[in-house]
Amino acid sequence: MPPSVDGGLARSELRPRRGRSGPQTARTVRPNMAAEAAARSPKRPTQGSRRFEAAGRWALLALVTLLSFATRFHRLEEPQHVWPFSAPWWFWLSLTGINLAGALGVKFVGLFIILQVGCNTISDLWYLFGDLSLSMVAIGKHLAARILCLIVLPLALYTAIYAVHFMVLNKSGPGDGFFSSAFQSRLSGNSLHNASIPEHLAYGSVITVKNLRTAIGYLHSHRHLYPEGVGARQQQITTYLHKDYNNLWIIKKHNTNSDPLDPSFPVEFVRHGDIIRLEHKETSRNLHSHYHEAPLTRKHYQVTGYGINGTGDSNDFWRIEVVNKKFGNRIKVLRSRIRLIHLVTGCVLGSSGKVLPKWGWEQLEVTCTPYLKETLNSIWNVEDHINPKLPNISLDVLQPSFPEILLESHMVMIWGNNGLKPKDNEFTSKPWHWPINYQGLRFSGINDTDFRVYLLGNPVVWWLNLLSIALYLLLGSIIAVAVQRGAHLPVEVEGLSQVLLQGGGQLLLGWVLHYFPFFLMGRILYFHHYFPAMLFSSMLTGILWDTLLRLCAWSLASYSLARGVHVAGILSLLLGAAYSFYLFHPLAYGMVGPLAQDPQSPMAGLRWLESWDF
């Protein structure tokens, strides 16, 4: 307080008075005021001091972070169990279940880690069952806890994620054709959403016909012909997954060309067993079949578009059959499952699901199969239905339930994955290529003038992983046999052996489960499919070499020498991987100039395998 009062008095005494002498007095007083203000105001910090303060804040944050890690991880391994019914035990068990849901939600290969956790859980329960100190009630509690946290919780989270997914992604798009008509009726903007269409099929109706098998699509045609040497050179008939005007057909009687939509004609409904013609609306050609072989599927007949302005021959006649007759003899839109039987050959219209070559625009093959067994490939339903002479009904009642759309969306994803085909200039690979780093994947660029990005595994890491797997199998087998035969191992060696057998065994199991199933898959495969398995093999490499170096260090008498051997070995592995990354980093970050085959290329000396085409 006193300085404040003195300052106030000083300022009041020095305040200039109005009058003649005002300016001079002001000039006299200003330096004193400036000096006092300078004395009272703090100095502005310099650029260097501000940087020093910022660095200090970051250093303090880093120190707090390190201390938090140190205090939480100190003696974390003691005791070597948590795993019953304590709060941490429930936390880690629940977190495992949450991560299982996340793994499966990201990609279907998450099923492999679920399988691994399932195997471990069964093994753990089997061990508990053999512990005679536990009552059957306690074992039942363990079983119930695992069912709750590792089955119920992941399933609940997984389905909840999809519930949100379906609420957010509720708009129509170009992929609607992958899904059933009932699924499409819930998509805003789709022609079936809140739609009103005629309920029963009548002659003269303009319709779309959809295959019931997932990801097959709509009966489709276009003006392109089958190429020379592929059956009869007539108009192509395919199935197409997207909404298109070329999916529209007019249903007509087989024995007349009169217009059923003429107001003077009464409405005549299509019924089970009727003989019909399907005329393609855009090209006026009839759906047709004959004894020529189908383009891709042997022993099936070709299906074509034939005729001029709806006039063809008897090979255009089809008998329509209702598979589920609970709706009566009439053909009910969306609900009636129908088959089309060719009247001359007796074959059934269907789709093989095989992708046609480029001449067929990579759409799906339609055939007429002589095998009359009912399969989803040969069963269809009427989706869009236009007939101005018929009253409309609302389709709201056909919207499916959540379990139905959840199941259908997964079936579509599975069929879509199985139907993937490589793009132009796209290299696929085989599972045996992956562990040996046989071939990479070109992401961008082909020529020496292009900016090229090439996916290739770090050779030191990849080949060290492969060597480590073989060495682990050998060393693990020797240790397992020795332990089984009752060999007495020193305490330190026994502890390291348990780490190698149990921890390494878990990682080897993870590698096996994430790698070998790809040998059984018929879908297109890429190099990146090996990455989850590679992570397990890399962790196995870490455990193996750490254990081997510790065993080497244990055999030395000097502690400092032993410590030096362990540290030197680990650093050698890390530096080798880092140096390999340095050599090959242009592949990942992009490169220009001559290809590696050219001796002038900066990457020429790094093409260690002929199969590396960078």
C-alpha positions as CSV (number, residue, x, y, z in Angstrom):
1,M,0.0,0.0,0.0
2,P,2.6,2.7,0.8
3,P,4.3,2.6,-2.6
4,S,0.9,3.0,-4.2
5,V,0.1,6.0,-2.1
6,D,3.4,7.7,-2.7
7,G,3.1,7.0,-6.4
8,G,-0.4,8.6,-6.4
9,L,0.9,11.7,-4.7
10,A,3.9,12.0,-6.9
11,R,1.7,11.8,-9.9
12,S,-0.7,14.4,-8.6
13,E,2.1,16.9,-7.7
14,L,3.7,16.5,-11.1
15,R,0.5,17.0,-13.1
16,P,0.9,20.1,-15.2
17,R,-1.4,23.1,-14.7
18,R,-3.3,24.8,-17.4
19,G,-1.7,28.1,-18.4
20,R,1.3,29.6,-20.1
21,S,3.9,27.5,-18.4
22,G,2.0,24.3,-19.2
23,P,4.0,23.1,-22.1
24,Q,7.3,23.8,-20.5
25,T,6.3,22.1,-17.4
26,A,5.0,19.2,-19.3
27,R,8.3,18.9,-21.2
28,T,10.2,19.0,-17.9
29,V,8.0,16.4,-16.3
30,R,7.8,13.8,-19.1
31,P,11.3,12.3,-18.7
32,N,10.6,11.7,-15.0
33,M,7.3,10.1,-15.8
34,A,8.8,7.9,-18.5
35,A,11.6,6.8,-16.1
36,E,9.0,6.0,-13.4
37,A,6.8,4.1,-15.9
38,A,9.9,2.2,-17.1
39,A,10.8,1.4,-13.5
40,R,7.3,0.2,-12.7
41,S,6.6,-1.9,-15.9
42,P,8.3,-5.3,-16.3
43,K,10.7,-5.9,-19.2
44,R,9.3,-7.6,-22.3
45,P,10.8,-11.1,-22.6
46,T,13.2,-11.7,-25.4
47,Q,12.8,-14.3,-28.1
48,G,15.4,-16.5,-26.5
49,S,13.8,-16.4,-23.1
50,R,10.4,-17.4,-24.6
51,R,12.0,-20.4,-26.3
52,F,13.6,-21.3,-23.1
53,E,10.3,-21.2,-21.2
54,A,8.6,-23.3,-23.9
55,A,11.4,-25.9,-23.8
56,G,11.0,-25.9,-20.0
57,R,7.3,-26.6,-20.3
58,W,7.9,-29.5,-22.7
59,A,10.6,-30.9,-20.5
60,L,8.3,-30.8,-17.5
61,L,5.6,-32.6,-19.5
62,A,8.1,-35.2,-20.6
63,L,9.3,-35.7,-17.1
64,V,5.8,-36.1,-15.7
65,T,5.0,-38.6,-18.5
66,L,8.1,-40.6,-17.8
67,L,7.4,-40.6,-14.1
68,S,3.8,-41.8,-14.7
69,F,5.0,-44.7,-16.8
70,A,7.8,-45.5,-14.3
71,T,5.5,-45.5,-11.3
72,R,2.8,-47.6,-13.1
73,F,5.1,-50.2,-14.7
74,H,7.5,-50.6,-11.7
75,R,7.3,-54.2,-10.5
76,L,4.2,-54.7,-12.7
77,E,5.3,-58.4,-13.2
78,E,5.0,-59.1,-9.4
79,P,3.0,-61.1,-8.6
80,Q,2.8,-62.9,-12.0
81,H,-0.9,-63.2,-11.9
82,V,-4.0,-61.1,-11.4
83,W,-6.0,-63.0,-14.5
84,P,-9.5,-63.9,-10.5
85,F,-12.7,-61.6,-9.9
86,S,-10.7,-58.6,-8.7
87,A,-11.3,-55.2,-10.3
88,P,-8.1,-55.4,-12.4
89,W,-9.0,-58.9,-13.5
90,W,-12.4,-57.8,-14.7
91,F,-10.9,-54.8,-16.4
92,W,-8.4,-56.8,-18.5
93,L,-10.9,-59.5,-19.3
94,S,-13.4,-56.9,-20.4
95,L,-10.8,-54.9,-22.4
96,T,-9.9,-58.2,-24.2
97,G,-13.5,-58.5,-25.2
98,I,-13.8,-54.9,-26.4
99,N,-10.7,-55.3,-28.5
100,L,-12.0,-58.5,-30.0
101,A,-15.1,-56.5,-31.2
102,G,-12.8,-53.8,-32.6
103,A,-10.6,-56.3,-34.4
104,L,-13.5,-57.9,-36.1
105,G,-15.2,-54.6,-36.8
106,V,-12.1,-53.3,-38.7
107,K,-11.6,-56.4,-40.9
108,F,-12.8,-60.0,-41.2
109,V,-9.3,-61.3,-40.5
110,G,-10.1,-60.3,-36.9
111,L,-11.8,-63.7,-36.8
112,F,-8.3,-65.2,-36.5
113,I,-7.4,-63.3,-33.3
114,I,-10.8,-64.3,-32.0
115,L,-9.9,-67.9,-32.7
116,Q,-6.6,-67.5,-30.9
117,V,-8.2,-66.0,-27.8
118,G,-10.8,-68.8,-27.9
119,C,-8.0,-71.4,-28.0
120,N,-6.3,-69.8,-25.1
121,T,-9.5,-69.5,-23.1
122,I,-10.3,-73.2,-23.6
123,S,-6.7,-74.1,-22.5
124,D,-7.1,-71.8,-19.4
125,L,-10.4,-73.4,-18.4
126,W,-9.0,-76.8,-18.9
127,Y,-6.1,-76.0,-16.6
128,L,-8.6,-74.6,-14.0
129,F,-10.7,-77.7,-14.3
130,G,-7.6,-79.7,-13.3
131,D,-6.9,-77.6,-10.2
132,L,-8.5,-79.6,-7.4
133,S,-8.3,-76.7,-5.0
134,L,-11.1,-75.0,-7.0
135,S,-14.7,-76.1,-6.4
136,M,-17.1,-76.7,-9.4
137,V,-18.9,-73.5,-8.4
138,A,-15.7,-71.5,-8.8
139,I,-15.0,-73.1,-12.1
140,G,-18.5,-72.2,-13.2
141,K,-17.9,-68.6,-12.2
142,H,-14.8,-68.6,-14.3
143,L,-16.7,-70.0,-17.3
144,A,-19.6,-67.5,-16.9
145,A,-17.1,-64.6,-16.6
146,R,-15.4,-65.6,-19.9
147,I,-18.7,-66.1,-21.7
148,L,-19.9,-62.6,-20.5
149,C,-16.7,-60.7,-21.3
150,L,-15.4,-62.7,-24.3
151,I,-18.6,-63.6,-26.1
152,V,-21.6,-61.5,-25.0
153,L,-19.7,-58.2,-24.6
154,P,-17.9,-58.3,-28.0
155,L,-21.2,-59.4,-29.8
156,A,-23.1,-56.6,-28.1
157,L,-20.5,-54.0,-29.1
158,Y,-20.2,-55.4,-32.6
159,T,-24.0,-55.3,-33.2
160,A,-24.2,-51.9,-31.6
161,I,-21.6,-50.5,-34.0
162,Y,-23.7,-51.9,-36.9
163,A,-26.9,-50.4,-35.4
164,V,-25.2,-47.0,-35.6
165,H,-23.9,-47.8,-39.0
166,F,-27.4,-48.6,-40.4
167,M,-28.9,-45.4,-38.8
168,V,-26.2,-43.2,-40.3
169,L,-25.9,-44.8,-43.7
170,N,-29.5,-44.9,-44.6
171,K,-29.3,-43.3,-48.1
172,S,-29.6,-44.9,-51.4
173,G,-26.5,-45.3,-53.6
174,P,-25.1,-47.1,-56.7
175,G,-24.5,-50.3,-54.7
176,D,-28.1,-50.9,-53.8
177,G,-28.3,-53.7,-56.3
178,F,-26.0,-55.8,-54.1
179,F,-28.8,-56.1,-51.5
180,S,-32.3,-57.7,-51.5
181,S,-35.4,-55.8,-52.5
182,A,-36.5,-55.8,-48.9
183,F,-33.2,-54.3,-47.7
184,Q,-33.5,-51.6,-50.3
185,S,-36.9,-50.6,-49.2
186,R,-35.4,-49.0,-46.0
187,L,-32.9,-46.8,-47.9
188,S,-34.0,-43.2,-48.4
189,G,-33.9,-42.2,-52.0
190,N,-34.3,-45.8,-53.3
191,S,-37.2,-46.3,-55.7
192,L,-38.6,-48.8,-53.2
193,H,-38.4,-46.5,-50.1
194,N,-41.9,-45.4,-49.1
195,A,-43.0,-46.6,-52.5
196,S,-46.4,-47.6,-53.7
197,I,-46.5,-50.1,-56.5
198,P,-49.0,-52.6,-57.9
199,E,-49.1,-55.8,-55.7
200,H,-49.7,-58.5,-58.3
201,L,-48.0,-59.0,-61.7
202,A,-50.1,-58.5,-64.8
203,Y,-49.5,-58.8,-68.5
204,G,-48.1,-55.5,-69.9
205,S,-46.3,-54.6,-66.7
206,V,-42.8,-53.2,-66.9
207,I,-40.7,-55.0,-64.3
208,T,-37.2,-55.6,-63.0
209,V,-36.3,-59.2,-62.1
210,K,-33.8,-59.7,-59.3
211,N,-31.8,-62.9,-58.4
212,L,-32.3,-64.1,-54.8
213,R,-28.6,-65.0,-54.4
214,T,-26.7,-62.3,-52.6
215,A,-24.6,-60.0,-54.9
216,I,-25.9,-61.4,-58.2
217,G,-28.2,-58.5,-59.2
218,Y,-30.8,-57.8,-61.8
219,L,-31.6,-59.6,-65.1
220,H,-30.0,-57.3,-67.6
221,S,-29.3,-56.8,-71.3
222,H,-27.7,-54.3,-73.6
223,R,-27.0,-53.9,-77.4
224,H,-23.6,-55.6,-77.3
225,L,-23.4,-59.1,-78.9
226,Y,-21.6,-62.2,-77.7
227,P,-18.2,-62.3,-79.5
228,E,-17.4,-64.6,-82.4
229,G,-16.9,-68.2,-81.1
230,V,-19.0,-67.7,-77.9
231,G,-22.2,-69.5,-78.7
232,A,-24.6,-67.7,-81.1
233,R,-23.7,-64.2,-82.0
234,Q,-26.8,-62.6,-80.4
235,Q,-27.5,-60.0,-77.8
236,Q,-25.9,-60.5,-74.4
237,I,-27.9,-61.3,-71.3
238,T,-26.2,-60.7,-68.0
239,T,-26.9,-59.8,-64.4
240,Y,-26.0,-56.4,-63.2
241,L,-25.7,-55.2,-59.6
242,H,-26.7,-51.6,-60.2
243,K,-29.9,-49.8,-61.0
244,D,-30.1,-49.2,-64.7
245,Y,-32.7,-48.7,-67.5
246,N,-31.3,-51.8,-69.2
247,N,-32.8,-53.9,-66.3
248,L,-36.3,-53.2,-67.4
249,W,-38.5,-55.9,-69.0
250,I,-42.0,-56.1,-70.3
251,I,-44.0,-59.2,-69.5
252,K,-46.1,-60.4,-72.4
253,K,-48.2,-63.4,-73.5
254,H,-46.3,-65.9,-75.6
255,N,-48.8,-66.2,-78.4
256,T,-49.8,-62.6,-79.1
257,N,-48.2,-59.2,-79.8
258,S,-51.2,-57.1,-78.8
259,D,-50.6,-54.4,-76.2
260,P,-52.0,-55.5,-72.9
261,L,-52.0,-51.9,-71.6
262,D,-54.7,-50.9,-74.2
263,P,-57.6,-49.6,-72.2
264,S,-60.0,-51.7,-74.2
265,F,-58.4,-54.9,-72.8
266,P,-59.3,-56.1,-69.3
267,V,-56.4,-56.6,-66.8
268,E,-55.1,-60.1,-66.9
269,F,-52.9,-61.3,-64.1
270,V,-49.9,-63.5,-64.5
271,R,-50.3,-66.8,-62.7
272,H,-48.3,-69.8,-61.7
273,G,-47.7,-72.1,-64.7
274,D,-48.4,-69.4,-67.4
275,I,-46.3,-69.4,-70.6
276,I,-44.8,-65.9,-71.0
277,R,-42.3,-63.8,-73.0
278,L,-40.0,-61.3,-71.4
279,E,-39.2,-58.4,-73.9
280,H,-36.3,-56.2,-73.1
281,K,-37.7,-52.7,-72.9
282,E,-34.7,-50.8,-74.3
283,T,-33.9,-53.1,-77.2
284,S,-37.2,-54.9,-77.9
285,R,-35.5,-58.3,-78.0
286,N,-36.9,-61.3,-76.2
287,L,-35.3,-63.4,-73.5
288,H,-34.1,-66.4,-75.4
289,S,-32.2,-69.7,-74.9
290,H,-31.1,-72.6,-77.1
291,Y,-28.7,-75.6,-77.1
292,H,-25.6,-73.6,-77.6
293,E,-23.2,-73.8,-74.6
294,A,-23.0,-71.0,-72.1
295,P,-19.9,-68.7,-72.3
296,L,-18.3,-69.8,-69.1
297,T,-20.2,-72.7,-67.4
298,R,-20.0,-76.0,-69.2
299,K,-23.1,-78.1,-69.7
300,H,-25.3,-75.0,-69.3
301,Y,-27.1,-73.4,-72.2
302,Q,-26.5,-69.9,-73.5
303,V,-29.1,-67.2,-72.8
304,T,-29.4,-64.4,-75.4
305,G,-31.6,-61.5,-76.5
306,Y,-33.4,-62.4,-79.8
307,G,-36.0,-61.2,-82.2
308,I,-37.0,-57.8,-83.7
309,N,-39.6,-55.6,-82.0
310,G,-40.7,-58.5,-79.8
311,T,-41.1,-61.0,-82.7
312,G,-38.9,-64.0,-82.3
313,D,-39.5,-67.8,-82.2
314,S,-40.5,-70.6,-79.8
315,N,-37.2,-70.4,-78.0
316,D,-38.5,-67.2,-76.4
317,F,-41.1,-69.0,-74.4
318,W,-40.8,-69.5,-70.6
319,R,-43.0,-71.1,-68.1
320,I,-43.2,-69.1,-64.8
321,E,-43.4,-71.1,-61.6
322,V,-44.1,-69.8,-58.1
323,V,-41.8,-71.6,-55.6
324,N,-43.5,-70.4,-52.4
325,K,-47.2,-70.8,-53.3
326,K,-48.4,-69.6,-49.9
327,F,-49.3,-66.4,-51.6
328,G,-51.5,-68.1,-54.2
329,N,-51.2,-68.6,-57.9
330,R,-50.7,-64.9,-58.6
331,I,-47.2,-63.4,-58.8
332,K,-46.8,-61.1,-55.8
333,V,-44.2,-58.3,-56.1
334,L,-41.1,-58.7,-53.9
335,R,-42.6,-61.7,-52.0
336,S,-43.2,-64.4,-54.6
337,R,-40.2,-66.5,-55.4
338,I,-40.3,-67.5,-59.1
339,R,-38.5,-69.7,-61.5
340,L,-38.4,-69.4,-65.3
341,I,-38.4,-72.8,-67.1
342,H,-37.5,-72.7,-70.8
343,L,-40.3,-74.4,-72.7
344,V,-38.2,-76.0,-75.5
345,T,-35.1,-77.2,-73.6
346,G,-36.6,-77.6,-70.1
347,C,-33.7,-75.7,-68.5
348,V,-34.0,-73.2,-65.7
349,L,-32.9,-69.5,-66.0
350,G,-30.2,-68.7,-63.5
351,S,-26.9,-67.0,-62.9
352,S,-23.7,-68.8,-62.3
353,G,-22.2,-65.8,-60.4
354,K,-19.1,-66.0,-62.7
355,V,-17.7,-62.7,-64.0
356,L,-17.6,-62.3,-67.7
357,P,-14.5,-61.1,-69.6
358,K,-14.2,-57.5,-70.8
359,W,-16.4,-58.2,-73.8
360,G,-19.2,-58.8,-71.3
361,W,-18.3,-55.6,-69.3
362,E,-17.3,-57.8,-66.4
363,Q,-20.9,-58.4,-65.5
364,L,-22.2,-61.8,-64.3
365,E,-23.0,-64.7,-66.5
366,V,-26.6,-65.8,-67.1
367,T,-27.2,-69.4,-68.1
368,C,-30.0,-71.8,-68.5
369,T,-29.2,-74.8,-66.4
370,P,-30.6,-78.3,-67.2
371,Y,-30.3,-79.2,-63.5
372,L,-33.7,-78.5,-62.1
373,K,-32.7,-78.5,-58.4
374,E,-33.9,-75.4,-56.6
375,T,-31.0,-73.1,-55.7
376,L,-30.9,-69.4,-55.0
377,N,-29.0,-68.9,-58.3
378,S,-32.1,-69.9,-60.2
379,I,-34.8,-68.2,-58.1
380,W,-35.9,-64.7,-58.8
381,N,-38.3,-62.1,-57.5
382,V,-40.1,-59.1,-59.2
383,E,-38.9,-55.8,-57.7
384,D,-39.9,-52.7,-59.6
385,H,-43.4,-52.9,-61.1
386,I,-45.1,-50.4,-63.3
387,N,-48.6,-50.8,-64.6
388,P,-50.9,-47.8,-65.0
389,K,-54.0,-50.1,-65.0
390,L,-53.4,-51.4,-61.5
391,P,-53.8,-49.8,-58.1
392,N,-50.8,-49.4,-55.9
393,I,-50.0,-50.6,-52.3
394,S,-47.5,-49.3,-49.8
395,L,-44.2,-51.3,-49.3
396,D,-43.6,-50.1,-45.8
397,V,-44.7,-53.4,-44.4
398,L,-41.8,-55.1,-46.2
399,Q,-38.9,-53.4,-44.4
400,P,-36.7,-56.0,-42.7
401,S,-35.8,-56.3,-39.1
402,F,-32.4,-55.4,-37.7
403,P,-31.2,-59.1,-37.4
404,E,-32.2,-59.6,-41.1
405,I,-30.3,-56.6,-42.4
406,L,-27.3,-57.4,-40.2
407,L,-27.1,-60.9,-41.6
408,E,-27.7,-59.8,-45.2
409,S,-25.0,-57.1,-45.0
410,H,-22.4,-59.6,-43.9
411,M,-23.4,-62.1,-46.6
412,V,-23.0,-59.3,-49.2
413,M,-19.6,-58.4,-47.9
414,I,-18.5,-62.1,-48.0
415,W,-19.7,-62.6,-51.5
416,G,-18.2,-59.2,-52.6
417,N,-14.8,-60.2,-51.2
418,N,-14.9,-63.6,-52.9
419,G,-15.8,-61.9,-56.3
420,L,-12.9,-59.4,-56.3
421,K,-10.8,-59.5,-59.5
422,P,-7.4,-57.8,-60.1
423,K,-7.4,-54.5,-61.9
424,D,-5.2,-53.6,-64.9
425,N,-1.5,-53.7,-64.1
426,E,-2.3,-54.9,-60.6
427,F,-0.1,-57.7,-59.2
428,T,-1.6,-60.3,-57.0
429,S,0.4,-62.7,-54.9
430,K,0.3,-66.2,-53.3
431,P,0.7,-67.0,-49.6
432,W,4.0,-68.7,-50.1
433,H,5.4,-65.4,-51.5
434,W,4.8,-63.5,-48.3
435,P,7.2,-64.8,-45.6
436,I,10.2,-64.8,-48.0
437,N,9.4,-61.3,-49.3
438,Y,9.3,-62.7,-52.8
439,Q,7.4,-59.9,-54.5
440,G,6.1,-56.5,-53.5
441,L,3.1,-54.5,-54.6
442,R,3.2,-51.6,-57.0
443,F,1.1,-48.7,-55.6
444,S,1.9,-46.1,-58.2
445,G,3.8,-45.6,-61.4
446,I,5.2,-48.1,-64.0
447,N,7.7,-46.3,-66.3
448,D,10.9,-44.5,-65.5
449,T,9.2,-41.2,-66.0
450,D,6.5,-41.9,-63.4
451,F,6.7,-41.2,-59.7
452,R,6.8,-44.8,-58.3
453,V,5.7,-46.1,-54.9
454,Y,6.4,-49.8,-54.2
455,L,5.3,-51.8,-51.2
456,L,8.1,-54.2,-50.0
457,G,8.9,-55.6,-46.6
458,N,12.1,-54.6,-44.9
459,P,14.3,-57.4,-46.1
460,V,16.3,-57.6,-42.8
461,V,13.1,-57.8,-40.7
462,W,11.3,-60.2,-43.1
463,W,14.2,-62.7,-43.4
464,L,15.2,-62.4,-39.8
465,N,11.6,-63.3,-38.9
466,L,11.7,-66.3,-41.2
467,L,15.0,-67.5,-39.7
468,S,13.6,-66.9,-36.2
469,I,10.6,-69.1,-36.8
470,A,12.8,-72.0,-38.0
471,L,15.2,-71.4,-35.1
472,Y,12.4,-71.2,-32.6
473,L,10.9,-74.5,-33.8
474,L,14.3,-76.2,-33.3
475,L,15.2,-74.6,-30.0
476,G,11.7,-74.9,-28.6
477,S,11.5,-78.6,-29.5
478,I,14.9,-79.2,-27.8
479,I,13.8,-77.4,-24.6
480,A,10.4,-79.1,-24.5
481,V,11.9,-82.5,-24.9
482,A,14.5,-81.8,-22.2
483,V,11.9,-80.6,-19.8
484,Q,9.6,-83.5,-20.5
485,R,12.5,-85.9,-19.9
486,G,13.0,-84.3,-16.4
487,A,16.2,-82.5,-17.2
488,H,17.3,-80.2,-14.3
489,L,17.8,-76.7,-15.5
490,P,19.3,-73.8,-13.5
491,V,16.7,-71.4,-12.2
492,E,17.6,-68.6,-14.6
493,V,17.6,-71.0,-17.6
494,E,14.3,-72.5,-16.5
495,G,12.7,-69.1,-16.3
496,L,13.9,-68.1,-19.7
497,S,12.8,-71.4,-21.1
498,Q,9.3,-70.8,-19.8
499,V,9.2,-67.4,-21.4
500,L,10.4,-68.9,-24.7
501,L,7.9,-71.8,-24.7
502,Q,4.8,-70.0,-23.3
503,G,5.2,-66.5,-24.7
504,G,6.8,-67.6,-27.9
505,G,4.3,-70.4,-28.3
506,Q,1.4,-67.8,-28.1
507,L,3.1,-65.7,-30.8
508,L,3.8,-68.7,-33.0
509,L,0.1,-69.7,-32.7
510,G,-0.9,-66.2,-33.7
511,W,1.4,-66.4,-36.8
512,V,0.0,-69.8,-37.8
513,L,-3.7,-68.7,-37.4
514,H,-3.1,-65.5,-39.3
515,Y,-1.1,-67.0,-42.2
516,F,-2.1,-70.6,-43.1
517,P,-5.9,-70.0,-43.6
518,F,-5.0,-68.0,-46.7
519,F,-3.9,-71.2,-48.4
520,L,-7.5,-72.3,-48.3
521,M,-9.0,-69.1,-49.7
522,G,-10.1,-68.9,-53.3
523,R,-10.4,-65.1,-53.4
524,I,-7.8,-62.7,-54.8
525,L,-4.9,-62.2,-52.4
526,Y,-2.4,-59.3,-51.9
527,F,0.8,-58.8,-50.1
528,H,-0.8,-56.8,-47.3
529,H,-2.9,-59.8,-46.2
530,Y,0.3,-61.1,-44.5
531,F,0.8,-58.0,-42.3
532,P,-1.1,-59.3,-39.2
533,A,0.9,-62.5,-39.3
534,M,4.1,-60.5,-39.8
535,L,3.4,-58.6,-36.6
536,F,3.3,-61.9,-34.7
537,S,6.4,-63.2,-36.3
538,S,8.2,-59.9,-35.5
539,M,7.2,-60.2,-31.8
540,L,8.4,-63.8,-31.9
541,T,11.7,-62.7,-33.2
542,G,12.1,-60.2,-30.4
543,I,11.4,-62.8,-27.7
544,L,13.6,-65.4,-29.3
545,W,16.7,-63.2,-29.7
546,D,16.2,-61.6,-26.3
547,T,16.1,-65.0,-24.7
548,L,19.1,-66.3,-26.7
549,L,21.2,-63.2,-25.8
550,R,20.2,-63.5,-22.1
551,L,21.3,-67.2,-22.2
552,C,24.6,-66.2,-23.7
553,A,25.0,-63.5,-21.1
554,W,24.1,-65.9,-18.3
555,S,27.0,-68.2,-19.3
556,L,29.5,-65.4,-18.8
557,A,31.1,-64.9,-15.4
558,S,31.4,-61.1,-15.5
559,Y,28.1,-59.2,-15.0
560,S,29.4,-56.2,-16.9
561,L,30.5,-58.4,-19.8
562,A,27.2,-60.2,-19.8
563,R,25.3,-57.0,-19.8
564,G,27.4,-55.7,-22.7
565,V,26.8,-58.8,-24.8
566,H,23.0,-58.5,-24.3
567,V,23.0,-54.7,-25.1
568,A,25.3,-55.2,-28.1
569,G,23.2,-58.0,-29.6
570,I,20.0,-56.0,-29.3
571,L,21.6,-52.9,-30.7
572,S,23.0,-54.9,-33.7
573,L,19.5,-56.2,-34.5
574,L,18.0,-52.7,-34.3
575,L,20.7,-51.0,-36.3
576,G,20.5,-53.7,-39.0
577,A,16.8,-53.1,-39.3
578,A,17.2,-49.4,-39.3
579,Y,20.0,-49.5,-41.9
580,S,17.9,-51.7,-44.2
581,F,15.1,-49.2,-43.9
582,Y,17.5,-46.4,-44.8
583,L,18.5,-48.3,-47.9
584,F,15.0,-49.1,-49.2
585,H,13.1,-46.0,-48.0
586,P,12.8,-44.6,-51.5
587,L,10.4,-47.4,-52.3
588,A,8.0,-46.2,-49.7
589,Y,8.4,-42.4,-50.1
590,G,8.5,-42.5,-53.9
591,M,11.3,-42.5,-56.5
592,V,11.8,-41.3,-60.1
593,G,14.4,-42.1,-62.7
594,P,15.6,-45.4,-64.3
595,L,14.1,-48.7,-63.1
596,A,16.2,-51.0,-60.9
597,Q,17.0,-53.1,-64.0
598,D,19.0,-50.2,-65.4
599,P,22.6,-50.2,-64.0
600,Q,22.3,-46.4,-63.9
601,S,19.4,-46.6,-61.4
602,P,20.2,-45.5,-57.8
603,M,18.2,-48.7,-56.8
604,A,20.1,-51.0,-59.1
605,G,22.3,-52.5,-56.3
606,L,19.3,-53.1,-54.1
607,R,17.4,-55.5,-56.4
608,W,18.5,-58.5,-54.3
609,L,15.8,-60.7,-55.8
610,E,14.8,-60.9,-59.5
611,S,11.2,-60.9,-58.5
612,W,11.5,-57.4,-57.1
613,D,10.2,-55.4,-60.0
614,F,10.8,-51.8,-58.8
